Amino acid sequence: MRRSALGDRVSAHKSVLLIGGTDSSGGAGLARDWRVLADCKVDGKAVVTAVTAQSSAGVRAVQHTPREMIRAQMECALQSGAVHAIKIGMLGTAATVRAIAEALRARSELPVILDPVIAASSGGRLLEDRGLEFLRGELLPRVTLITPNIPEAAALLGERQTCEEGRLIEFASRIQEMGPRAVLIKGGHSSAAECVDLFLSAEGTVTRLVSSRVPADMRGTGCALASAIAVGLTRSLPLVDACRFGKDYVTNELRALAPPCRSGMG
């Protein structure tokens, strides 16, 4: 049995509501989310927003869940026992964004982590333009933390991509003005030796979360990070510490996939 590198601490009777799309290859989306919860011994509930046919080569097809079905899933999930945090991934359409935002109005006490899935890492757009507009205007004000990577942060603001840290902090501040309590811009798309994520708190404090770059590829790292942060919040960690917990989880997963170091002559 594979043991999580984060240890055996258990969140007894804690549950995370996962909202997102399926991935037929099992590498990302709800499949990755469930794996994180299983590793961390946390229960899960799910709202399926879309079914995708995709692999590491790209997205072949997407079928979106009708808005009424989204609403019904949300109602049933929230009525089926306690939920301690919500993690949102792929939404796909404006109708889905609106349905989720409306459902969250009645549950404002729950922490909400949004991984703004705009495009698949394997290629292919996963959020329509009008959906992006509604995400900015209707969903972000209901979010505790948004976790864009650099391309997603740029897309949210209609800006060109940049890896310059001062500009990324500016991006985080501008995204925060759209309504989320805090912002975590992920540095995985930069080419620096270290992977630096930038956390902007509700109070305006910037914290650099730094790790060595691991020579390994894994699809669904954004899904895993956001889900692990949600787990951290079920353990009553402060938000910045939940982000550290999530980053440690993903780093450990990547290290497990990295080729072994070779030393000596051969």
N, C-alpha and C positions, 0 to 999 in steps of 0.2 A: 504494500500500500504506500502510495506517494505521500510524504509528509510535507506540509507547507513549511517553507523556510522561515516563516514568521512565527513558528511555534504553535503550541497547542491551546492557547487561550480561546475559550469558547464564549460566544455571545448567546447565552441560553435564552431560548424563546424569543429571540430577536428576528425580525423579518424585514426584508427589503422588497419593495415593489419595483419590478423591472419593466420598463416601457421601451419597446424597440422592435426591430425587424429580425426575422430569421435569416440565417446564412446556411445555404445547403452544404457548404464545404465544412461547416463547423468551426471556422477560424475566427469569426467575429460575431457581432450582434448578440442575441439572446443566448446562443450556445456558449460564447465566451463569458457572458455575465454569470450564467449558472455555474460555470466552472469555478469562478472566483468565490461565489457564495459557498459552494461545496468545500473548497479549500479552507475557508474561514469558518466553517461550521455555522452558517447563518441560513435561516429559512428564506424562501423566496416565493413571490407571487408574480404573475406576468400578464401584461397587456401586449398583444401582438399587433403592431401597426402595419406590418407589411411582410410578405413572403418574397424572398429574393432567390434567384438562381444565380449563384456566383461561385467563383473559384479564385485562386491566386492570379489567374490570367485576366480577371475582370468580371463585370456584372453582365449577365446574359439577359435577364428578365426580372421585372419587379411587378408584383400584384399588391396593390394597396388595400387595406382593410376599410370597409365602408364606415362612415362617421358614426352611424347608429350602433354599429358593432363595437367601435372604440368606446363609446359611452357605456354600453352594457358591460363590457369587460372591466372598465374602471369601477363602476358601481359594485359589481360582484367581488372584485379583488379587495376593495376597501371595506366591504362588509364581511369578508371571510377571515376574521381575526385581526389582531393588531398589526399595523404597519408602522415601522420606526424610521424609515427613510425611503425616499423615492429616487430612482436613477432613471433618467430619460436618455435614450439614444436616438436611433433613426425615427423620424416622423414622416418625412416624404412629401406630404401635401399640406396645403393651407387648411383644408377641412380637419385634418388630424391635429394640426397645431392648435386650432381653435377649440376642438373637443377636449384636448388635454388641459388647455388653459382654463376652460370653463369648469372642468372637474376639480381642478386644484383650488378654486375659490373657496370651497367648503372645507378644505383641509390645510389651511394656511399655517397650522402649527407644525407641519411635517417639514423636515429639511429636504430640499430638492436639489439633486445634482444633475446638471444638463451637460451632456457631451454632444455638442452641436454637429451632428453627422450631416455634412453637406455633400461630400463625395466619398466614395469608397477608396481605401488605400490601394486597391487593385485596379482602380479606374472606374469611372461611371458616376454621374450625378445622382445623388440620393435625396435631394431636397429641392423642390421646384422654387422658382423665383418668388412667387406670391407667398409660398410657405415661409421663405426667408423673411419676407416683410412682416408677416404675422408673428413670426418668432421674435423679431426685434420688438414689435409694438405690444404684443399681448402676452407672450409667455415669459420673456425675460424679467418683467416686474414680479413674477411669482417664484423666481429661482433663488436658491441660497448660494449656489456656486455654479459658474459656467466654466468648462474646461476646454477651450479651443486650442488646437495646434496653431502654428504660425499661419498656414494658408487659410484656416477657418477664421482666425482673428481678422485677417486682412479682408476676407469676403464679407464678414459681418459689418465692416466699416466702409466697404467699397474702396479699399486702398491697395496699393501694390505691396507684395510681400517684402519683408525686411527681416534680417537677423540681428540688427543693431539694437542692443539692449535698451538704450534710452527711448528709442521709438516704440519698442514693444511695451515698455511701461506706459508710454502715452496711449498706445492701443488699449491696454488694460483699463486705464482710467476712462477712456471714451466709451468702452463697452459697459463699464460699471454705471455710467450715466444713463444707460438704457434700462436700468432697473435691478440687475442682480446684486445681491448683497456683496459678493466677492467674486474675483476672477482669478483663474489659474491659466496662464498661457504656457503651453508645453513647448519645450525647446528641442524636441526630437528631430525636427527638420533642419536644424542648423548643422554645420559641418565641423563645429568645434570639438576638441578632444573631450570636453566635459559636456554633459547634458544638463542645461540649466533651465528649470521651470521657474516662472515668476508669479508669485502669489501676491495679489493686491487685496488687503483686508477691507472690511466695511469702514474702518477708521482711516483708511488711506495709507497704511503701512505696507511697504514692499518687502517681501521675504524671498531670498534666492534659495531654491531647493536644488542642490547640486549633487550629481552622481557621475561616476566615470561612464563613458560611452562603452556599451557592451557590443562586441562584434557578433551579433546574432540578429536574425530576422524573425519576427512573430507578427502575424496578422491579429488585429483586434486589441492592440495595446491601449488605444484610447478607451475602448469598452472596458477593458480590465481595470484601467486606472480609475475611471469614474465609479465603477462598481465597488472597488476596494475602498475608495473614499467614503462611499455610502456605508460600507461595513464599519469603517472607523467611527462614523457618526453614531452608529448603533451602540458603540462602546463608550459613548459620551466623551469622545476625544474633542478638544477644541478644533475648530475648522482647519487651521494651519497644520496641526498635528495629524489630522485625518488625511490631509494631502501628503504629508511625509509618509504615513502608513501606506497610502496607495502607491506612491513612487517606489517605496521599498519592495512592495509586492511585485510590481512590474519588473523592477531591476532583478529581483531574484528569479523570476520566471525566465528572463532573457539569459541570465547567467547559466541556468540549467540547460539552455539550448546551445550555448556558445561552445565552439570546438575546444578541446582540452589544450592547455599550454604545453608546448614541447620545449624541453631544455636539453643541453648537451649536444654532442655531435652525432650525426647520423646520415 
